């Protein structure tokens, strides 16, 4: 059975609210027999739907009552508290549901449930909101048509779908920080940026072996990987002589094509124990600390407390921040800086956000002996080096016009500034 379901919000201004009744009446005149309307109508139909308050001018909205009768709507009965809105000592029933008589015949048992208020009129919505999850962003982007542009950067969804393996983590981290920055309500969140000391050098081979088996890789493949990792031997040059060879028990070789994949698998075990953003309370912080201690104890790694940082959403009080900071033993920051080479945007983007890219460009130009380079050489360097420096960051964010103008000015100055004959 098909029916028309309308979600309604009545504007606080009476003139605009009366315009809404007229628009809804025109919908009724189109001959839709099965209708349901629910929402915040910002009006009451009877004096019994109001209690308390000193302003007696706030009463029955006659335009609202006339619209109900003209549209021949039936008020859905409700269960729960009588009033749905409160300000000071004034209580009113502003949220409600209506249906047509034909819909009521089809669904005679239908009713509306008024939930108990929690701290504010929006408390229920805040309590039922879920924490940010990276898969939510991915699912939303992959559900779009490839040619749709979801954001102000005007990149189409197809770009993210095709290159998700490359830029997916940047997008998800940006979205997590953005959701924390604008998080409403009383339940705060925190994010911990963990830095591991000598991460590749400290991975225990026994831990790596367990990780490969936990990943359900075949025994033959695990055996081949472990032979590649653990069959190496070393000698030290000590006081002019070589020591006897010995076999290490940990570490991944830098430069080996296989090492990054093995390292990511090991980090997945840590990721299963924690979430990127969690509730900011002492109990969660203790669990966080226990997970890190257990991971470091089994993997052989060590957390660098000097480089590890903690970020709180704005709705976490100062005392709770202090307790959690002391418990974890790390520093609290208002800005995480860069992640995977891209600045994490904690506030409104300005020229200072991407000033580090401009500084790198200036440093690169200063190291070149521009006077000894021909015009063709300067153009080649500008195209191959200078113009490519901001490309990685531009994949995930939109640069301010002023930053682009300054970069263009530096490049033009490098190409033309030193050639006196032009």
N, C-alpha and C positions, 0 to 999 in steps of 0.2 A: 504494500500500500504506500503510495506517494503522498506527501503533504509538504506544505511550505512552512519552514521553521525560520523565524526572524529573531535576531538578537538585537535588543533595543537599548539605547542609552538616551535618556532625556536630558537635554542641556539645562544647566542651572538657570540660564536666562529665560524668563517666561516667554518672550517673543520668539526665540528660537525653538523653544519647546512646543509652542503652539503650531509652528511650522511643521514640526515632526508629526503632530496628529493629522495634519492635512495630507502629508505625504503617505502616511499609513492608510488613510481613508481611500486614497486613489488606488492603492494596491488592492484593497478590499473590493473596489468597484470593478476590478478586472475579472471577478467571478471565481476566485479561488475558494473552494468549499472547505477544504481541510487546511486549517491554519493553526500554528502555535507561535506565540510571541512571549519571549522571556527577557528579562534584563532589569536595569536600573531605570525606572521611569521618572524618578525625581518628582513625583507627585503622589498625592493620596486622594482616594475616592470617597472616604468616609471619615468623620471626626474620630471614630473609634480607632483609626489607624495612626493616631498621634497621641502622645502623652508627654506631660511636662513642658518646660520651656516658658519663657515670659512673653515672647512675641506672639500675640494672638492673631496677627495678620497671616501667620503661616497656617493655612487651613485647607479645606477641600478645594481642589482645582476644578472649577466648573467646566473648563474646556476639556480636561481629561475625562470627566464623567460623561460629557456629551459625546466624546469620541467613542467611549466604550459602548454606549447605547446605540449610536449610529452604526457602528460596525457589528453589533449584535454578538459581542464577545462574552465568554463565560470565564469568570475568575476561577482559576484552578485552586482548589483547597490546598492548605499547607499544613505541615507538621513541624514542630519545633518552636523556638522562640517567636513571639508575636511580632517583634520589631526587628528590622534588619539594618537600621542606621541610627547612629547616636552622635550628638554633639552637645557637650555639656550635660544639661539636665533634660534635653529634648530628645525624644525617641520617636521614630517614624517607620512605617512600613513602605519603603520605596522600591524594594526589589520584589518582583512578583512574576506570575505567569498567567497568560490568557490563552484561550483557545476558542475556536468556532464550535457551534453546537453540533455540527456533523462530526468533528474530531472527538468531542466528548462522548458521543454515542459509540464511536469506534473504540475508544479507550476510556471506559467508564471508571477504571480504578486508578488512573494517573493522578499524581499529586506532586506538589513541590515540597522539598525539605529545606527548612531554614537551619543552617548550621550555627552553633554557638559562636559568638564573637570571641576573637582571640587578640587582645591588646588593641586592635584597630579594625576598621572595616575591611582592610586588605590583609589582615593577619592570616586568614585561611589560605589565601593564595600564596603567601610567603612561606607558610609551613609545608605546602605541597610542592613547592618548586624543587626540582632536582638539581644536584650539582652538575657543573659542566663536565661533559664527557667528549673526548675527541671524536668518537664515532658519530656523535650527533652532527658535527660539522661535516664530516665526510658523507654521511647519508644524505644530508640536505643538499650538498653540492652535486652528488651523483644522481639525485632524483630530478635535477633540472635538465631542461633541454640544453644541448651543447652550445647553442648560440645565445643563450640568455646571459645577461651581465648582472651578477648579484650584488656588486659593491660599487663604491665610488671610484675605484681604480679602473673600472670599465673592462676588466678582464672577463672574458666569457667563461661560462662554467666548463666548457670543453677544454680550456687551458688547464684548469685545476684537475679535471678528470684524467687528462693525458699525462700530466707531470706530477701526479699526487705523490709518488714515491720520492720525488726530489724535494718538493716544497711543502708536503703535507704537515711535517712536524712544525715548521715555521708558522703555518697558518693556525694550527691548533694551539700552540703556545700563546700566540697573539690573542686568540679568542679567549683563552683561559684568563689571561691577565686583564683583558677588557671586561670580562664578566665579573672579576673580583673588584675591579676599580669602580664599577657601577652597581655593586651588590646592595640591595635594600634590606631592610629588616634588622633584627637583632642577632641573627646567627651569622657570625663572621667566619671567614675562611683564611687559610694561610697556604703559601707555597714555599717549598724549600728547594733551593738550587744547590745541589751537592757537587763538590769538587773532590775527586779521588786522586790521591798522591801516586804518581808513577803508575797509572792505571794498567798499561800494557805489561810493565815489568813485574807486577805483583800478583798477577792471576795465577792461582795454584793449578797445577796440572790435574791433580786429583779432583778439584772442583770443576774443571773443564770437562773431565771424563764423565762426572755425574750429570753435568748439564747436557752433554750430547745424548746421554741415555734418556734423560728426562724429556728431551725433544723428540723422542721416538725415532731416532735415526737407526738405520740397520746396523747390526753388529759389525759387519764387514766395513762399512763406511766409517764407523767410529774408530775401528782398529787402524785404518789407513790414516785418518786425521791425527790420531795420537802418535803414530810412528813419525809423521812429518814434524810434529811439535817436539816430541820427547826424546828423539834419538840423537840429538846434537850433544856435543861435549865441548868443554872449554879448557883453556890453559891461561894462566896469568904470568905475565912477565914481571918477576919480583927480584929486585937487586941484581939485575943483569942476567938472570937465569929464568928459564921457563919452569913453572911448577908442573907437577903431575896433572894429567887431564882428569877432569871430574864432570859429572852430569848435574846440571841444575834441576830444580824441582818446580820451578814456576817461571812465568814470563811468556810473552808472545813477541815474535820477531817483527820489528818495525820494517815496513817495506814489503812484507809478504802479502800477496793478494788475498790470502785466506784469513789473515789476522783480523781485519775489521769485522768479518762475519762472525768469527768465533767470539770476539769481544761483545758484539751486539747480543748474541745468544746468552752470554753470561749476564749482561745487564737486564735481559728479560726476566731473569729470576728475581732481581731486585724490583722490577716494575710490577711483578705480580704481588709483591708484598705491600706496596704503597700506592697511593694515588697522587696525581700531580697537584691537585688542590683539595684540601680537606678542611673539616671544621676546625676552627681555631679554639681548642680547649686543651686543658692539661692532660686529660685522658688520651686524647689523640696524639699529643706530643710525646707522651710516654711510649705509646705503641710505635710511633715513628722512630724514636730512639732505639727501641728494642729490635725493630726490623733491620736498621742500619748496623747495629752491633752484631746481630746474628749473621748478616750477609758478609760483613768484613771478617768475622771469625772463620767462616767456612771458605771464603774465596781468597783470603790472604791480603785483601786490599785494606787501605786505610783512608779515612775521610780527612781531608785537609780542612780543619776548622777555621783557619785563617781566610780561606778562599770560599768557604761555604756561606751562603747568605739566606736570610729568611725575610719573606715579604708578607705583610698582612693586608687584608681588605680594610677599608676605612672604618667599618663598624665594629672593630675590635678595640676594646677599651685599653688604656695605657697599662693598668695593673696586670691584666691578663697577658699583654705583650711581654712585660718584664718577666713574669713567671715562666712563660714558655721559652723565652730567650735564655734564661739561666739554666733551664732544664736541658735544652739542646746544646748549649755552649757555643752558639754561633752568633754572628752579628746580624742585626736587623737593618734592612736597607729600604729605601723608598723607590729605588730603581735598580732593576736587575742588570742593567747595562745591555750587553749583547748576548744573543743566544744563536749558535750556529752562524755567526758572522753578521747577524741582523739585529738592530736595536729593538728591544722589547718596548713597546709604546705604553708607558704608564700614564701619560698625560697628553694634552693637545700637542700635535706635531708642530715644531717650529724649525727655524734654521739651525738651531743648536743641536737638534736631534741627529742630523746627518753631517755635522761639522767635522767628524772624524774622517769621513771620506774625502772631504775637501782638503783636510790637513795632509792626508796621505798623498793626494795628488800634488800638492805643493812641495812636499818632501821629495817626491820622485823627480819633479822638474828640477829642484835644487841640486840633485845629485848628478844630473846630466850636464855635460859641458856644452851648453847650447851654442856658444860662439864657434865651436869647431864642427858643428853639424850643418849639413846642407839643408836647403828647404825641403827636398824630397825626403831626407832622413827624418826631419822633424815631423812631417806629415805622416810618415809611416809609424813613428813612435806614438804620435797622438792617436792614430786609429787603432793600433795594436795594443797599446798599454793604457793610455789615459781614458779613452772612451769606454773601455771595458771595465774599469774599476768600479763604477756604480751599478753595473748590470745585475749583479747577484742580489743586492738589496732592492733593486727596482722590481724584481720578480714578485715580491710579497707586499710592497707598500708603494704608496704614491708620494713622490718627492714634492716638497714645496717649490713653487715657481722660482723663488729667490735663490734656492740652492742650485737649481739647474742653471740659472743665469750666471751665478758665480763660477760654476764649473766650466761653462762655455767661455767665460771671460778668461779663465786661466789657460784653457787650451788654445784660444786665439792668441793670447799673449805669448805662449810658448812657440807657436808656429811663426808668427810675424814679428815678434818684438825684437829679436836679435839680428834680423837681416837688414842691415843699414841701406842696402841697395834698392830696397823695395819701398 
